[in-house]
Amino acid sequence: MKEKIIISREILESYDNINVFESFIHVDSSIEWAQDNSVPVTVYKKSTRSAKEFQGLAKEVINYGSR
């Protein structure tokens, strides 16, 4: 699976005007529970790996926007 992700990243990075973020969100049961209950994973369990990864992505997007 990682090979497919790396190839896709490489293809996207080859295009002009497309930003590929470094963050990667792993899927786990906390995401599924949050989706089933219409609650953000960061509200449901902010200590989970996926919640921390979403917070990292948010910081990455904010940093990208402030360039």
C-alpha positions as CSV (number, residue, x, y, z in Angstrom):
1,M,0.0,0.0,0.0
2,K,2.8,2.5,0.8
3,E,4.2,2.0,-2.7
4,K,0.9,3.2,-4.2
5,I,0.8,6.2,-1.8
6,I,4.4,7.2,-2.8
7,I,3.7,6.9,-6.5
8,S,0.6,9.0,-6.2
9,R,2.5,11.6,-4.2
10,E,5.3,11.7,-6.8
11,I,2.7,12.1,-9.6
12,L,1.0,15.0,-7.8
13,E,4.2,16.7,-6.9
14,S,5.2,16.7,-10.6
15,Y,2.3,19.1,-11.4
16,D,2.7,22.8,-11.1
17,N,0.4,24.7,-8.7
18,I,-0.5,21.6,-6.6
19,N,0.6,21.5,-3.0
20,V,1.1,18.0,-1.5
21,F,1.1,18.2,2.3
22,E,3.4,16.0,4.3
23,S,0.7,15.0,6.8
24,F,-0.8,11.5,6.6
25,I,-4.0,10.5,8.5
26,H,-4.2,6.9,9.6
27,V,-7.7,5.4,9.8
28,D,-8.6,3.8,13.1
29,S,-11.7,3.0,15.1
30,S,-11.9,6.5,16.6
31,I,-12.4,8.0,13.2
32,E,-15.2,5.5,12.4
33,W,-16.9,6.2,15.7
34,A,-16.7,9.9,15.2
35,Q,-18.1,9.7,11.7
36,D,-21.0,7.4,12.9
37,N,-21.9,10.0,15.6
38,S,-21.3,13.1,13.5
39,V,-18.6,14.3,15.9
40,P,-15.1,15.5,14.9
41,V,-12.5,13.0,16.0
42,T,-10.7,15.8,17.8
43,V,-13.8,16.2,20.0
44,Y,-14.4,12.5,20.5
45,K,-10.9,11.5,21.5
46,K,-8.3,14.2,21.0
47,S,-5.5,11.9,22.4
48,T,-5.8,9.4,19.6
49,R,-3.2,9.1,16.9
50,S,-5.6,10.1,14.1
51,A,-6.8,13.1,16.1
52,K,-3.2,14.3,16.5
53,E,-2.6,13.7,12.8
54,F,-5.6,15.9,11.9
55,Q,-4.3,18.6,14.2
56,G,-0.9,18.3,12.5
57,L,-2.6,18.7,9.1
58,A,-4.5,21.8,10.3
59,K,-1.2,23.4,11.4
60,E,0.4,22.5,8.1
61,V,-2.5,24.1,6.2
62,I,-2.4,27.2,8.3
63,N,1.4,27.5,7.8
64,Y,0.9,27.0,4.0
65,G,-1.8,29.7,4.0
66,S,0.4,32.2,5.8
67,R,3.2,32.1,3.2
